[in-house]
Amino acid sequence: MISHRLPASSYLVPIGALALAVGVQLIGVPGGQGHAWVTILVSFITLCVLLTTVFVVLEHAEALAFRLGQPYGTLLLTFAVTTVEVSIIVSMMLHGENNPTLARESVFSTVMIACAGVVGLCLTLGAWQHRQQDLKRQGTSAILSVLTALTVLTLVLPNFTLATDPGSFSPVQLIFVSLCSVLLYASFVFAQTMGHRDDFLDESAAYATNHPGDAVEGAGYTNAILLVIGLVGIVLLAEQVAVGIENGLAALQVKQSDAIVGAFIATLVLLPESVAAVRAALNNELQRSLNIALGSALATIGLTIPAVGMASLITGRELMLGLSSGDTVLLALILSISIHSFGTGRTTVLTGMVHLVVFIAFILLLAVP
């Protein structure tokens, strides 16, 4: 057992983030032209604290992940950041006027950032350092099959239903798709943790899996409590920052403001997993890296769609899930490329570059639709 005390920042940052978030929520930020500098200053401080808290939360999640062993540690990190995203989307859906496309844009951005950006970066950097890397095709194929089914059912099928306007589901259809999403994700979690656990494990991760107790002695409960505190602070701060960005884009009459806000939310919540995935790839743990990156996209759809669907049904607010034709093409492209990339069980720098090119195209179309 390794024993050492947590640094002071591990305690102060999550608690400070929660205190700042509660203060901003209760006191508010002065509005009007005379207080513009106050709004900018508060937004800047909030964003800095938010980003710092994300990385501290990652440290607590990784400490717990090491104690639990793989793949439970990866699932813990995935559940943590998905909870953040669900909370932000639902809170923004219920903020002010109805925003029916925010959930769609956030989920789509998460899939594109995870499958194109994060995976591309992991494959490129990992292969650059180790020349080529191996993965387990059984586990990766299972993730991709579930991901393909969920993305098509939730983001493409709404454009072809007849019960309602294109892009939306009727209440019965929304309930059915939400249940299918939960069922498929639960089946994947069962396969990853019990049914076919070995398909998702790196050989180099065997020691951490069989010896989950080689972690910080006595710090497990502390990590868990600080993780929860940090996540609550992140949710409240992110809502404040996202609402400010949304209002600013609306004032500037920027096109696709929902898409930009959705990409911001996705980028923010994926930061911890992105860092963890890149670290794993550099350590030549490609399978664990893919479990984190692709698992985050999978969890986003499997858990976010049912959550926002329930919120839509309860509040009666419209929910638009169907992608535009251009976004549908990008989604089909990255899914088909992923199938080819991982089909051989070995990746190189070229494999990663292909994913990164698609990610750059995604970013370009956000700025120049």
ABEGO torsion letter per residue (X at the ends): XBBBBBBAAAAAAAAAAAAAAAAAAAAEBBBEAAAAAAAAAAAAAAAAAAAAAAAAAAAAAAAAAAAAEOAAAAAAAAAAAAAAAAAAAAAAAABEBBBAAAAAAAAAAAAAAAAAAAAAAAAAAAAAAAGBBBBBAAAAAAAAAAAAAAAAAAAAAAAABAABBBGBBBAAAAAAAAAAAAAAAAAAAAAAAAABAAAABBAAAAAAAABAABBBBGAAAAAAAAAAAAAAAAAAAAAAAAAAAAAAAAAAGBBGAAAAAAAAAAAAAAAAAAAAAAAAAAAGBAAAAAAAAAAAAAAAAAAAAAAAAAAAAAAGBBBBABBBAAAAAAAAAAAAAAAAAAAAGBBBAAAAAAAAAAAAAAAAAAABX
